């Protein structure tokens, strides 16, 4: 009698499952009376939304983080941000290494998937780097922010706000405790404060470059004598996108009295434009009124939210490397070249196909989410799309429609945020039910006329 051998659960499914479990536990805790300032139960849809936005490091909220949640509730949210930013599996693997527990190949493969690592032998060092580097950067950021917040709010409150802001910024979450200046106000109160704005911007950029880049620069590069193509692409693309988008925002909003046009001083105007270009790469903070942006700025914002930051980082989006590959493919096609090349290196076809698939699936999810918000809540198409792309890119900036959305739209955004955090392509592949035993079939070539 043959016993049916159960196939092990794939690392990707375990990672997705870990995120769902953390979200559900967080939602239950946040719905309890001890998590709210009023001491009353919070509607589960709002608790689930908040737990999802924190774990998926998005930043969209249906209730103001400062006004609604107690210190314990804020602590739960901060814990979810840290777990979501670094990844539950990464944290688990780190503690296994720290306690000198033997990690099998399956555990190593799981952690490799979580941090986008390519070499199992160097995984322990990579995971350790993720944890220690992240904590160090967050502590430095919190220390700098405390210089501003302690004099303003007192020692205890100032330190708490500094720590919360630093972790949220580094993890690209965008959740904040500045509702004391007005609900959902984010960093608008500090729009002309270089210490706060530049520190938060630096934390966002550092968190969005990706752990593989840091590992390559600090360790792997010494062995090879050169940096990876991936590292070069991430740095070049990030710098290019930030500079170009900042210039465009400056031009689009220069005469808008409700945004950059209403800010005094050329330096402050430039800082506002620069910060907006940074935060749109999946961070969620804002110093400008998002609802008052011009149509071109909103459209540019949607594009940036869709692109996101680097793979293996705390950020979301389809990733800058994906966009670089697609642009390179377009250039190669226009030139009539057979191969896609970037910086003198040939890109394999699987990477090109995956990049195209990422963009198509991402756009499909965004269109569905936009349509549901538009139909169910009657929100204009631009704001509906803005909300959808913000959720998918785990960005978190909003034109202000989130708290008033219907339950259907909120649930849709919850699902979109989860898809955005784990990656819609990864999610659909993980649950596609692909049969590993299927053999490749050689088919006759067919010709299709396109264009």
VEXTOR-717641 format. One record per residue (C-alpha): residue number from 1; x, y, z. Coordinates in steps of 0.001 Angstrom, whole numbers. Layout:
+-----+---------+---------+---------+
!   k !      c1 !      c2 !      c3 !
+-----+---------+---------+---------+
! NUM !       X !       Y !       Z !
...
+-----+---------+---------+---------+
***
This chain:
+-----+---------+---------+---------+
!   k !      c1 !      c2 !      c3 !
+-----+---------+---------+---------+
!   1 !       0 !       0 !       0 !
!   2 !    1626 !    3195 !   -1159 !
!   3 !    1513 !    6108 !    1215 !
!   4 !    1040 !    9455 !    -352 !
!   5 !    3991 !   11666 !     510 !
!   6 !    3012 !   15186 !    1406 !
!   7 !    4924 !   17824 !    -467 !
!   8 !    6552 !   20439 !    1771 !
!   9 !    5014 !   23885 !    1753 !
!  10 !    7003 !   26235 !    -447 !
!  11 !    9008 !   29025 !    1239 !
!  12 !    6953 !   31609 !    -617 !
!  13 !    3690 !   30272 !     776 !
!  14 !    5155 !   30205 !    4281 !
!  15 !    6233 !   33838 !    3979 !
!  16 !    2783 !   34876 !    2758 !
!  17 !    1210 !   32815 !    5543 !
!  18 !    3441 !   34477 !    8136 !
!  19 !    2302 !   37924 !    7007 !
!  20 !   -1359 !   36899 !    7143 !
!  21 !    -906 !   35402 !   10635 !
!  22 !     825 !   38523 !   11960 !
!  23 !   -1920 !   40709 !   10469 !
!  24 !   -4716 !   38655 !   12071 !
!  25 !   -3041 !   38608 !   15492 !
!  26 !   -2410 !   42352 !   15240 !
!  27 !   -6013 !   43017 !   14201 !
!  28 !   -7382 !   41085 !   17176 !
!  29 !   -5103 !   42950 !   19601 !
!  30 !   -5952 !   46330 !   18108 !
!  31 !   -9681 !   45654 !   18303 !
!  32 !   -9460 !   45231 !   22092 !
!  33 !  -10427 !   48115 !   24450 !
!  34 !   -6879 !   48453 !   25815 !
!  35 !   -5620 !   49460 !   22364 !
!  36 !   -7843 !   52534 !   21981 !
!  37 !   -7690 !   55829 !   23881 !
!  38 !  -11446 !   55691 !   24470 !
!  39 !  -11153 !   52299 !   26186 !
!  40 !  -13772 !   50865 !   23838 !
!  41 !  -13655 !   48140 !   21206 !
!  42 !  -12532 !   49283 !   17758 !
!  43 !  -14500 !   48109 !   14745 !
!  44 !  -12737 !   45012 !   13424 !
!  45 !  -12610 !   46359 !    9866 !
!  46 !  -10598 !   49363 !   11112 !
!  47 !   -8384 !   47159 !   13311 !
!  48 !   -7758 !   44801 !   10392 !
!  49 !   -7045 !   47746 !    8093 !
!  50 !   -4569 !   49238 !   10583 !
!  51 !   -2846 !   45897 !   11225 !
!  52 !   -2511 !   45345 !    7475 !
!  53 !   -1197 !   48829 !    6740 !
!  54 !    1367 !   48468 !    9558 !
!  55 !    2521 !   44934 !    8694 !
!  56 !    2596 !   45703 !    4974 !
!  57 !    4385 !   48996 !    5795 !
!  58 !    1930 !   51005 !    3749 !
!  59 !     629 !   53977 !    5760 !
!  60 !   -2986 !   54288 !    4623 !
!  61 !   -5199 !   54673 !    7709 !
!  62 !   -8906 !   54835 !    8455 !
!  63 !   -8354 !   56326 !   11949 !
!  64 !   -5641 !   58739 !   13051 !
!  65 !   -2808 !   56847 !   14743 !
!  66 !   -2268 !   59399 !   17522 !
!  67 !   -5877 !   60376 !   18182 !
!  68 !   -7402 !   56895 !   18196 !
!  69 !   -4837 !   54483 !   19607 !
!  70 !   -3538 !   54291 !   23184 !
!  71 !     166 !   53966 !   23963 !
!  72 !    -271 !   50187 !   24003 !
!  73 !   -2082 !   50335 !   20667 !
!  74 !     697 !   52496 !   19237 !
!  75 !    3240 !   49994 !   20570 !
!  76 !    1419 !   47139 !   18825 !
!  77 !    1424 !   49133 !   15589 !
!  78 !    5148 !   49871 !   15920 !
!  79 !    5857 !   46164 !   16481 !
!  80 !    3851 !   45269 !   13384 !
!  81 !    5796 !   47851 !   11365 !
!  82 !    9124 !   46399 !   12484 !
!  83 !    8037 !   42830 !   11791 !
!  84 !    6535 !   43778 !    8444 !
!  85 !    9522 !   45869 !    7401 !
!  86 !   12158 !   43254 !    8131 !
!  87 !    9987 !   40219 !    7589 !
!  88 !    8881 !   37660 !   10151 !
!  89 !   10983 !   34919 !    8586 !
!  90 !   14118 !   37089 !    8616 !
!  91 !   13645 !   37804 !   12316 !
!  92 !   13003 !   34141 !   13119 !
!  93 !   16090 !   32982 !   11212 !
!  94 !   18223 !   35634 !   12932 !
!  95 !   17258 !   34398 !   16382 !
!  96 !   17966 !   30809 !   15298 !
!  97 !   21448 !   31924 !   14294 !
!  98 !   21927 !   34022 !   17448 !
!  99 !   20949 !   31076 !   19672 !
! 100 !   23251 !   28805 !   17630 !
! 101 !   20390 !   26526 !   16654 !
! 102 !   20980 !   24413 !   13596 !
! 103 !   19035 !   25677 !   10610 !
! 104 !   18236 !   23120 !    7944 !
! 105 !   18305 !   23741 !    4222 !
! 106 !   14570 !   24359 !    4172 !
! 107 !   14907 !   27094 !    6803 !
! 108 !   17815 !   28630 !    4937 !
! 109 !   15887 !   28599 !    1678 !
! 110 !   12977 !   30252 !    3472 !
! 111 !   15167 !   33040 !    4836 !
! 112 !   16878 !   33440 !    1471 !
! 113 !   13480 !   34012 !    -105 !
! 114 !   12634 !   36574 !    2590 !
! 115 !   15756 !   38689 !    2040 !
! 116 !   16184 !   38010 !   -1685 !
! 117 !   19548 !   36344 !   -1050 !
! 118 !   21280 !   34277 !   -3719 !
! 119 !   23931 !   32369 !   -1758 !
! 120 !   22942 !   29951 !    1006 !
! 121 !   26470 !   29864 !    2431 !
! 122 !   26427 !   33614 !    3134 !
! 123 !   22843 !   33735 !    4350 !
! 124 !   23649 !   33916 !    8064 !
! 125 !   25851 !   36941 !    7536 !
! 126 !   23179 !   38539 !    5363 !
! 127 !   20422 !   38009 !    7925 !
! 128 !   22639 !   39355 !   10708 !
! 129 !   23399 !   42391 !    8561 !
! 130 !   19684 !   42984 !    7993 !
! 131 !   18949 !   43051 !   11729 !
! 132 !   21967 !   44919 !   13079 !
! 133 !   22120 !   47416 !   10217 !
! 134 !   18404 !   48177 !   10560 !
! 135 !   18512 !   48640 !   14339 !
! 136 !   21616 !   50834 !   14100 !
! 137 !   20113 !   53091 !   11428 !
! 138 !   16822 !   53363 !   13328 !
! 139 !   18620 !   54284 !   16572 !
! 140 !   20714 !   56938 !   14835 !
! 141 !   17609 !   58362 !   13158 !
! 142 !   15677 !   58377 !   16428 !
! 143 !   18571 !   60138 !   18197 !
! 144 !   18645 !   62909 !   15595 !
! 145 !   14861 !   63360 !   15654 !
! 146 !   14881 !   63419 !   19468 !
! 147 !   16889 !   66654 !   19272 !
! 148 !   13774 !   68299 !   17845 !
! 149 !   11001 !   66376 !   19594 !
! 150 !   12274 !   66308 !   23208 !
! 151 !   12260 !   70124 !   23556 !
! 152 !    8829 !   70225 !   21937 !
! 153 !    7077 !   67344 !   23725 !
! 154 !    9208 !   66563 !   26795 !
! 155 !   11648 !   63699 !   27404 !
! 156 !    9358 !   60655 !   27489 !
! 157 !    6938 !   61712 !   24782 !
! 158 !    9706 !   63185 !   22626 !
! 159 !   11745 !   59971 !   22678 !
! 160 !    8667 !   57856 !   21907 !
! 161 !    7714 !   60035 !   18932 !
! 162 !   11334 !   60013 !   17687 !
! 163 !   11582 !   56213 !   17891 !
! 164 !    8186 !   55660 !   16273 !
! 165 !    8971 !   58084 !   13444 !
! 166 !   12454 !   56649 !   12813 !
! 167 !   11235 !   53040 !   12629 !
! 168 !    8257 !   54006 !   10477 !
! 169 !   10486 !   56005 !    8102 !
! 170 !   13210 !   53357 !    7796 !
! 171 !   10617 !   50632 !    7200 !
! 172 !    8917 !   52908 !    4656 !
! 173 !    5650 !   52618 !    6607 !
! 174 !    4570 !   56268 !    6781 !
! 175 !    2511 !   55904 !    9972 !
! 176 !    3037 !   58776 !   12414 !
! 177 !    2030 !   60287 !   15750 !
! 178 !    1585 !   63869 !   14559 !
! 179 !   -2194 !   63840 !   14722 !
! 180 !   -1740 !   66163 !   17716 !
! 181 !   -1177 !   68923 !   15127 !
! 182 !   -4348 !   67906 !   13291 !
! 183 !   -5659 !   64473 !   12330 !
! 184 !   -3922 !   62873 !    9340 !
! 185 !   -1535 !   65867 !    9154 !
! 186 !    1643 !   63744 !    8801 !
! 187 !    4744 !   65995 !    8549 !
! 188 !    2977 !   69089 !    7180 !
! 189 !    3671 !   70886 !   10493 !
! 190 !    7414 !   70376 !    9900 !
! 191 !    7485 !   71219 !    6186 !
! 192 !   10138 !   73942 !    6710 !
! 193 !   12174 !   72055 !    9333 !
! 194 !   15334 !   70657 !    7676 !
! 195 !   16304 !   68506 !   10670 !
! 196 !   13022 !   66562 !   10616 !
! 197 !   12445 !   66511 !    6858 !
! 198 !   15997 !   65589 !    5818 !
! 199 !   16372 !   62961 !    8570 !
! 200 !   13117 !   61251 !    7611 !
! 201 !   14067 !   61456 !    3926 !
! 202 !   17468 !   59866 !    4623 !
! 203 !   15838 !   57016 !    6577 !
! 204 !   13377 !   56396 !    3736 !
! 205 !   16147 !   56252 !    1123 !
! 206 !   18373 !   53998 !    3245 !
! 207 !   15492 !   51605 !    3909 !
! 208 !   14549 !   51547 !     221 !
! 209 !   17938 !   50661 !   -1284 !
! 210 !   17724 !   47013 !    -244 !
! 211 !   19809 !   44787 !    2003 !
! 212 !   21482 !   43044 !    -932 !
! 213 !   23067 !   46348 !   -1942 !
! 214 !   24556 !   46874 !    1511 !
! 215 !   25736 !   43289 !    1749 !
! 216 !   27387 !   43560 !   -1655 !
! 217 !   29177 !   46810 !    -761 !
! 218 !   30276 !   45714 !    2730 !
! 219 !   31200 !   42058 !    2179 !
! 220 !   30768 !   40385 !   -1209 !
! 221 !   32493 !   43133 !   -3205 !
! 222 !   35792 !   42524 !   -1393 !
! 223 !   35931 !   38942 !   -2684 !
! 224 !   35068 !   39760 !   -6295 !
! 225 !   36757 !   43135 !   -6563 !
! 226 !   33673 !   44743 !   -8105 !
! 227 !   30064 !   45498 !   -7276 !
! 228 !   27135 !   43541 !   -8678 !
! 229 !   25212 !   44810 !  -11663 !
! 230 !   22170 !   44806 !   -9370 !
! 231 !   23889 !   47202 !   -6943 !
! 232 !   24891 !   49598 !   -9711 !
! 233 !   21404 !   49595 !  -11219 !
! 234 !   19711 !   50258 !   -7884 !
! 235 !   22002 !   53187 !   -7037 !
! 236 !   21950 !   54766 !  -10504 !
! 237 !   18204 !   54302 !  -10996 !
! 238 !   17363 !   55568 !   -7512 !
! 239 !   19471 !   58714 !   -7950 !
! 240 !   18054 !   59362 !  -11415 !
! 241 !   14421 !   58923 !  -10382 !
! 242 !   14806 !   61114 !   -7282 !
! 243 !   16468 !   63980 !   -9170 !
! 244 !   14133 !   63958 !  -12182 !
! 245 !   10926 !   63603 !  -10128 !
! 246 !   12005 !   66358 !   -7692 !
! 247 !   12569 !   68756 !  -10611 !
! 248 !    9196 !   67856 !  -12128 !
! 249 !    7338 !   68322 !   -8827 !
! 250 !    9045 !   71678 !   -8385 !
! 251 !    7869 !   72807 !  -11832 !
! 252 !    4343 !   71384 !  -11521 !
! 253 !    3700 !   72883 !   -8068 !
! 254 !    5746 !   76093 !   -8210 !
! 255 !    2719 !   78297 !   -8853 !
! 256 !     271 !   76259 !   -6752 !
! 257 !    -428 !   78393 !   -3626 !
! 258 !   -1777 !   75364 !   -1746 !
! 259 !    1488 !   73408 !   -2042 !
! 260 !    4990 !   74544 !   -3029 !
! 261 !    3749 !   77932 !   -4255 !
! 262 !    2663 !   78772 !    -718 !
! 263 !    6062 !   77977 !     852 !
! 264 !    8473 !   80846 !    1528 !
! 265 !   12073 !   80632 !     381 !
! 266 !   13664 !   78820 !   -2555 !
! 267 !   15434 !   76390 !    -233 !
! 268 !   12209 !   75337 !    1482 !
! 269 !   10467 !   74968 !   -1888 !
! 270 !   13281 !   72727 !   -3156 !
! 271 !   13203 !   70694 !      75 !
! 272 !    9443 !   70170 !    -289 !
! 273 !    9808 !   68989 !   -3888 !
! 274 !   12721 !   66731 !   -2986 !
! 275 !   10914 !   65181 !     -13 !
! 276 !    7823 !   64505 !   -2087 !
! 277 !    9922 !   62652 !   -4674 !
! 278 !   11449 !   60569 !   -1864 !
! 279 !    8274 !   59737 !      51 !
! 280 !    6412 !   58671 !   -3118 !
! 281 !    8838 !   55741 !   -3372 !
! 282 !    6589 !   53875 !    -889 !
! 283 !    7165 !   55833 !    2338 !
! 284 !    3788 !   57433 !    3116 !
! 285 !    4831 !   60639 !    4900 !
! 286 !    3930 !   63975 !    3367 !
! 287 !    4835 !   67626 !    3936 !
! 288 !    2517 !   68870 !    1180 !
! 289 !   -1265 !   68557 !     964 !
! 290 !   -1760 !   65562 !   -1330 !
! 291 !   -5368 !   66483 !   -2071 !
! 292 !   -4279 !   69894 !   -3374 !
! 293 !   -1634 !   68652 !   -5810 !
! 294 !   -2102 !   69548 !   -9475 !
! 295 !   -3256 !   66818 !  -11878 !
! 296 !     235 !   66384 !  -13447 !
! 297 !    1756 !   65952 !   -9968 !
! 298 !    -835 !   63346 !   -9013 !
! 299 !    -173 !   61452 !  -12227 !
! 300 !    3586 !   61574 !  -11619 !
! 301 !    2974 !   60443 !   -8024 !
! 302 !    1031 !   57425 !   -9270 !
! 303 !    3908 !   56493 !  -11569 !
! 304 !    6457 !   56756 !   -8733 !
! 305 !    4279 !   54728 !   -6359 !
! 306 !    3986 !   52013 !   -8978 !
! 307 !    7761 !   51898 !   -9524 !
! 308 !    8662 !   51819 !   -5823 !
! 309 !   12189 !   51210 !   -4577 !
! 310 !   14691 !   48329 !   -4678 !
! 311 !   14153 !   44558 !   -4322 !
! 312 !   15007 !   43087 !    -929 !
! 313 !   14225 !   46380 !     826 !
! 314 !   11526 !   47577 !    3216 !
! 315 !    9748 !   49267 !     302 !
! 316 !    7153 !   48136 !   -2221 !
! 317 !    6270 !   48785 !   -5866 !
! 318 !    7300 !   46743 !   -8899 !
! 319 !   10890 !   47866 !   -8092 !
! 320 !   13331 !   50128 !   -9916 !
! 321 !   15293 !   47211 !  -11387 !
! 322 !   12135 !   45928 !  -13062 !
! 323 !   11577 !   49282 !  -14728 !
! 324 !   15219 !   49473 !  -15829 !
! 325 !   14962 !   46051 !  -17481 !
! 326 !   11766 !   47006 !  -19319 !
! 327 !   13254 !   50306 !  -20524 !
! 328 !   16353 !   48432 !  -21687 !
! 329 !   14111 !   45937 !  -23508 !
! 330 !   12277 !   48757 !  -25277 !
! 331 !   15556 !   50372 !  -26339 !
! 332 !   16894 !   47027 !  -27609 !
! 333 !   13678 !   46400 !  -29549 !
! 334 !   13776 !   49839 !  -31163 !
! 335 !   17385 !   49246 !  -32155 !
! 336 !   16544 !   45867 !  -33623 !
! 337 !   18882 !   44070 !  -31190 !
! 338 !   18230 !   40437 !  -30258 !
! 339 !   19520 !   40752 !  -26682 !
! 340 !   18586 !   43074 !  -23843 !
! 341 !   21686 !   44726 !  -22375 !
! 342 !   22249 !   46982 !  -19370 !
! 343 !   25614 !   48613 !  -18594 !
! 344 !   27342 !   46276 !  -21014 !
! 345 !   25779 !   43135 !  -19537 !
! 346 !   23281 !   40814 !  -21206 !
! 347 !   20038 !   40267 !  -19307 !
! 348 !   18628 !   36748 !  -19517 !
! 349 !   15200 !   36289 !  -21071 !
! 350 !   13626 !   34906 !  -17865 !
! 351 !   14396 !   38187 !  -16096 !
! 352 !   12900 !   40155 !  -18989 !
! 353 !    9756 !   38005 !  -19034 !
! 354 !    9389 !   38273 !  -15262 !
! 355 !    9748 !   42068 !  -15420 !
! 356 !    7018 !   42315 !  -18041 !
! 357 !    4796 !   39984 !  -16001 !
! 358 !    5335 !   42047 !  -12836 !
! 359 !    4205 !   45219 !  -14543 !
! 360 !    1194 !   43636 !  -16265 !
! 361 !     -49 !   41878 !  -13115 !
! 362 !     556 !   45011 !  -11029 !
! 363 !   -1419 !   47171 !  -13452 !
! 364 !   -4213 !   44578 !  -13520 !
! 365 !   -4517 !   44614 !   -9707 !
! 366 !   -4399 !   48422 !   -9620 !
! 367 !   -7125 !   48744 !  -12260 !
! 368 !   -9398 !   46317 !  -10390 !
! 369 !   -8875 !   48181 !   -7101 !
! 370 !   -9450 !   51549 !   -8784 !
! 371 !  -12671 !   50312 !  -10368 !
! 372 !  -14053 !   48991 !   -7061 !
! 373 !  -13347 !   52271 !   -5234 !
! 374 !  -14811 !   54290 !   -8103 !
! 375 !  -17975 !   52184 !   -8341 !
! 376 !  -18625 !   51589 !   -4629 !
! 377 !  -17786 !   55051 !   -3292 !
! 378 !  -18287 !   57397 !   -6222 !
! 379 !  -14809 !   58893 !   -5781 !
! 380 !  -13443 !   60648 !   -8869 !
! 381 !  -11247 !   58477 !  -11066 !
! 382 !   -7953 !   60258 !  -10305 !
! 383 !   -8343 !   59949 !   -6518 !
! 384 !   -9544 !   56345 !   -6844 !
! 385 !   -6464 !   55477 !   -8893 !
! 386 !   -4233 !   57374 !   -6461 !
! 387 !   -5586 !   55319 !   -3552 !
! 388 !   -5247 !   52049 !   -5471 !
! 389 !   -1648 !   52630 !   -6554 !
! 390 !    -777 !   53864 !   -3055 !
! 391 !   -2035 !   50577 !   -1619 !
! 392 !    -377 !   48403 !   -4265 !
! 393 !    2937 !   50242 !   -3947 !
! 394 !    2620 !   50119 !    -134 !
! 395 !    3169 !   53882 !    -224 !
! 396 !     451 !   55147 !    2077 !
! 397 !     -89 !   58719 !     890 !
! 398 !   -3704 !   59574 !     217 !
! 399 !   -5855 !   62397 !   -1082 !
! 400 !   -7902 !   62005 !    2113 !
! 401 !  -10568 !   59528 !    1002 !
! 402 !   -9432 !   56516 !    3088 !
! 403 !  -11442 !   57091 !    6324 !
! 404 !  -14717 !   57541 !    4417 !
! 405 !  -14477 !   54511 !    2141 !
! 406 !  -17089 !   51750 !    2264 !
! 407 !  -16340 !   48373 !    3831 !
! 408 !  -16058 !   46811 !     370 !
! 409 !  -13418 !   49323 !    -666 !
! 410 !  -11554 !   48949 !    2635 !
! 411 !  -11419 !   45161 !    2248 !
! 412 !  -10258 !   45601 !   -1335 !
! 413 !   -7455 !   47911 !    -210 !
! 414 !   -6485 !   45458 !    2551 !
! 415 !   -6048 !   42724 !     -54 !
! 416 !   -4190 !   45112 !   -2376 !
! 417 !   -1794 !   46145 !     403 !
! 418 !   -1011 !   42503 !    1148 !
! 419 !    -465 !   41789 !   -2551 !
! 420 !    1766 !   44846 !   -2773 !
! 421 !    3899 !   43755 !     182 !
! 422 !    4500 !   40140 !    -877 !
! 423 !    4344 !   41000 !   -4586 !
! 424 !    1326 !   40187 !   -6788 !
! 425 !    3500 !   38115 !   -9127 !
! 426 !    4916 !   36109 !   -6205 !
! 427 !    1462 !   35647 !   -4710 !
! 428 !    -149 !   34304 !   -7871 !
! 429 !    2794 !   32018 !   -8631 !
! 430 !    2754 !   30647 !   -5059 !
! 431 !    -913 !   29645 !   -5321 !
! 432 !   -1090 !   28809 !   -9011 !
! 433 !   -1039 !   25075 !   -8315 !
! 434 !    1812 !   24489 !  -10739 !
! 435 !    2646 !   20820 !  -11165 !
! 436 !    6392 !   20349 !  -10601 !
! 437 !    6303 !   16949 !  -12294 !
! 438 !    5101 !   18317 !  -15567 !
! 439 !    7585 !   17750 !  -18357 !
! 440 !    8535 !   20303 !  -20931 !
! 441 !    6715 !   19792 !  -24178 !
! 442 !    8302 !   20784 !  -27458 !
! 443 !    5717 !   22582 !  -29567 !
! 444 !    5822 !   23706 !  -33180 !
! 445 !    6668 !   27372 !  -33648 !
! 446 !    3852 !   29683 !  -34670 !
! 447 !    3946 !   33122 !  -36270 !
! 448 !    1823 !   36066 !  -35133 !
! 449 !    1805 !   39503 !  -36731 !
! 450 !    1970 !   42332 !  -34170 !
! 451 !    2184 !   46109 !  -34498 !
+-----+---------+---------+---------+
***
